[in-house]
Amino acid sequence: MIATFLQALVNGALAGAVLALPAVGFNTVYAVLRFPNFAVASLATIGAYAGWVVNTDLGWPAPASLLAAFVVAGSVGALADALCLKPLRPLGALVAAIGSVALDLVLQNAARFAFGNNPRGYDLMVFRNWRLGPIGIGPQEVEDAVLAVVAMAAVFLMLRATRIGKTMRAVADNATLAESKGIDPARVAWAANFVGLGLTGIGGMLVALDTSLDPLTGFRVLLSIFAAAVVGGLGSIPGAVAGAFVVGIGEEMSTLLIAPTYRTAMGFLAILIVLSFRPGGLIGERAI
Amino acid sequence: MLDYLVSLSVFAGLYGLLALGLNLVWGLGGMVNLGLAGLFAIGAYASALAELRLHLALPAAAILATLLAAGAGALLAVVTARLKGDYLAIVTLGFAEVIQLLAANEIWLTNGTDGLSAIPAPGRGQLSPFHFDIASTSAVWLAVILVSLLLWRLSQAPYGRALRAIREDETVAAVAGKRVLAFKVSAFAAGSAVMGLAGSLYAAYTGYVAPDSFDVLVTLLVVLALTAGGLGSMAGAVLGAILVVVLTEGTRFLGGLLPDLSALQVASLRQGMIGVFLLLLLRFRPEGILPERMRRHHLED
């Protein structure tokens, strides 16, 4: 009993580390641009496909493939945003959000057009599970989690130490004040989109490594991404990390009680509970 | 060809009903509802199950489906009463996902991803397929006309004015003595009822319901219809629904024009184009073709 509980805890924490990437990406975009970008679903998928192409066609190892996932998802996302969503933002967060659902449909079908519906597999070594007493740990999951933590650490460092990171934080904190101090909002928007949606792309590839790669890979985790972002607090980056662990562990724990197919429904439940009792999320809104 | 057009007119009517329901909730009430596919699904499954398991006739099943969807909508409205805008969009989208998840996994009730088939409808089997389609489109469009008249009356009545006041500013409406929660929940429930009715008619017409039919694409098509027609206008909602069917079906010719593409590629192009249309519309004509007309009183400076 305790062993199954611990096993779920370990699996949940590993899943949470992976989920944290798209959640941090989603909240980075929300913090700076103040709207929920639903297109994170298809951008996660696009990142996963970019990594797959680099991995299987060029034969590069996982870290290089993840870099490709970051660059492609970040560029496509930032470009699509500038083209499609930026003109909608003056009409309000909701119009931009609905536009992002439409954009998601476009990008998802672009992936389907290019790669078809059949699931693809990465060309990576499969390792046997490690055993720690009664608990089994998959080396692949551990590697994914470690890579996720490294990517997040890089982003934290970027936000704290670099000039563009500081301007992003300034805009998130007070956009009007930041602009009056000479910070160019368009440049910050590009940076936030590139970094945030690039992270989402890495997250998408890690999710695909763990599950399967097809045009709906990202969409299947969309509810969990929302849940992590809302539970932690929309627009808060530390919140997204905390929220991802809460949701990852919660989803895994729920499989001890209910059918595993309903694990994503746990995310929805978490959203409802948090919004009902602590609408700002666990950490609070917009903190990067 | 005529058969095809008649069958399309049934779908146009069904989208019209969904757009009308969404118009009450979102257009008048200001509550975005990206979960309408879930309410549509509740109506469709409730009606199908009432016919198949309880052996009810379609009218009784439709009433049951309408009431169930209204109940689900009311519940969703109570739970989300304090949420606005983008938060509401996230929660309602999540709601539709959960409904789809339930439909796919509660196999004892819904037959899982295989779906429910052989759902009876009056006249199917007795009438020729063409006459059945004629009868269906008449029934669906009768419902569209009745619902739009009803909702139009409602929007002109004090109830509709209060709802619009809440949409514009909840606090002011509350200060003016309007019971905001009651208005929001009742509007959400009434709009959901219309979506449930659409679901019931859909199940009866196609004779088959499966979880796949209730994905986010349905929601997006209805949002597109409403945005095209003009948020807040009942005639606009119906016009927008017709436009959406013309748009989605009109891209069928693409397959013939691009013979080198696989069927899947053509399908993904067509689906992607729906997204492009919505983006263009939001960008260049967000108020729609028939914008809501409101009497505005201007103060002199």
Interface residues (C-beta under 8 A of the other chain):
Chain A: F35 P36 F38 C84 P87 L88 L91 G92 A93 L94 V95 A97 I98 G99 V101 A102 L103 D104 L105 V106 N109 A110 R112 F113 G116 N117 L222 L223 F226 A227 V230 L234 A259 T261 Y262 T264 A265 G267 F268 I271 L272 L275 S276 P279
Chain B: V32 L34 V79 T80 R82 L83 G85 D86 Y87 A89 I90 V91 L93 G94 F95 E97 V98 L101 A104 N105 V216 L217 L220 V223 L224 T227 S262 L264 Q265 S268 L269 Q271 G272 I274 G275 V276 L278 L279 L282 R283 P286
